[in-house]
Amino acid sequence: MTLNKELLDILACPKCKGDLSLMDREEGLRCPSCAVVYPIREEIPVMLIDEAIPLSDWEQGVREKK
């Protein structure tokens, strides 16, 4: 799976409007300002604030919102 570079360039955090960075293995998009990860499911970034996973949970292996 490879996200389009042009898509990555225009995506922004829906909460703070900050830049996002692609996580290893392209499983999510990280917002360093908000310390959350927006998951990528079936090659589609889920850019909903309610679906964002705290970075600390993501680093512990959580990939779904509780």
C-alpha positions in Angstrom: 0.0 0.0 0.0 1.3 3.4 -0.9 -0.5 6.6 -0.2 -0.3 9.2 -3.0 2.4 11.8 -2.2 0.1 14.6 -3.5 -2.6 13.4 -1.1 -0.2 13.4 1.8 0.9 17.0 0.9 -2.7 18.4 1.2 -3.9 16.4 4.3 -3.9 18.2 7.6 -5.0 17.3 11.1 -8.8 18.0 11.3 -8.4 19.2 14.9 -5.4 21.6 14.8 -4.9 21.9 11.0 -1.2 21.0 11.5 1.0 18.8 9.3 0.7 15.0 9.4 3.5 12.5 9.0 3.1 9.0 7.7 3.8 6.2 10.3 6.0 3.2 9.7 4.3 0.6 7.5 1.8 3.2 6.4 -0.7 2.2 9.1 -1.6 5.8 10.2 -1.0 9.5 10.0 0.6 11.1 13.1 -0.1 14.6 14.3 2.8 15.7 16.5 0.9 18.7 17.9 -2.1 16.7 19.0 -0.2 13.5 19.8 -2.7 11.4 18.0 -2.7 9.0 15.0 -5.4 8.8 12.4 -5.5 5.2 11.2 -5.4 4.1 7.6 -7.9 1.4 6.9 -8.0 -0.3 3.5 -5.7 2.3 2.1 -8.0 5.1 3.2 -7.0 7.6 5.9 -9.7 7.9 8.5 -9.6 11.7 9.2 -12.2 11.9 12.0 -11.3 13.4 15.3 -13.4 10.8 17.1 -11.4 8.0 15.4 -8.0 9.4 16.3 -5.9 7.1 18.6 -3.7 8.7 21.2 0.0 8.3 20.2 0.8 6.6 23.5 -1.9 3.9 22.8 -0.7 3.5 19.2 2.8 2.9 20.5 1.4 0.1 22.7 -0.2 -1.6 19.7 -3.7 -0.2 19.8 -5.0 0.3 16.3 -8.8 0.6 16.9 -10.7 3.2 19.0 -12.0 1.7 22.2 
